[in-house]
C-alpha cells in the first residue's frame, strides 16, 4: 500500500515523540485505558512482533467463529494481509492499529525490545 507508514518505522517516530500509537487513533481506544510504549534502553529499539499479533488474531477469530475472510471483512482488508502477519517483518501501521483495536489490546502488548 503506497503512502502507508510501516509499523516498525512508526515506532521510531513514536519513541522520539514519547507517545503511544493509540494517541493517534480517532474515537474510543482499547476500552479507554491509558497506554504507553515499553521502556527500552539506548542500545535497543522497539519492534512489533507481528507473528505474536497473528497468533492473537487467530485465537480471537476462532473464538468468535470467524473465518479469515470474515475477519478481513470486519477489518476492511484482505484475508491475505492478515494471514501474512504470521511471517511478516513489516506491516502498515493502519492495519496493525485496526487489529490491536479489534483485539481490544494495547499496541504495546505486541512491542518488544530488539537489538539495533
PyMOL commands that set and color helices and strands:
alter all, ss='L'
color gray80, all
select helices_A, chain A and resi 7-17+21-24+30-32+50-63+68-75+79-86+93-103+107-110
alter helices_A, ss='H'
color red, helices_A
select strands_A, chain A and resi 44-48+111-115
alter strands_A, ss='S'
color yellow, strands_A
deselect
rebuild
show_as cartoon
